[in-house]
Amino acid sequence: MSNPFSNRAASLNGPASDAQPVVPNDSTDLSTIAIALYVEKGGSISIITASGNQRLIALPDFAILPVGVRRVRATGTTATGIHALVLA
């Protein structure tokens, strides 16, 4: 199968090269800083941004949050089906 992304440089403008499921955790960062989050079932999401700030954001179902994220905190997060969009 040909890969249309094989000769394309990774870009913060997208597309992401992978989507990784997220298990919210108060003390552990994601394995790779996400360029965005995708949420299947809306609710609140408590994050630590790539710049180190803690934020609590309400999102609807099937939302994309285009913010660099280093951690999704369990405390305060009610959204489910969270995926980190990353550049691998």
KAGI-V349613 format. One line per field, one symbol per residue. burial: I if it has 24 or more other ideal C-beta (glycine too) atoms within 12 Angstrom, else O. A space follows every 50 residues. Layout:
# KAGI-V349613
burial->???
This chain:
# KAGI-V349613
burial->OOOOOOOOOOOOOOOIOOIIOIOIOOOOOIOOIIIIIIIOOOOIIIIIII OOOOIOIOIOOOIIIOIIIIIIIOOOIOIIIIIIIIIO
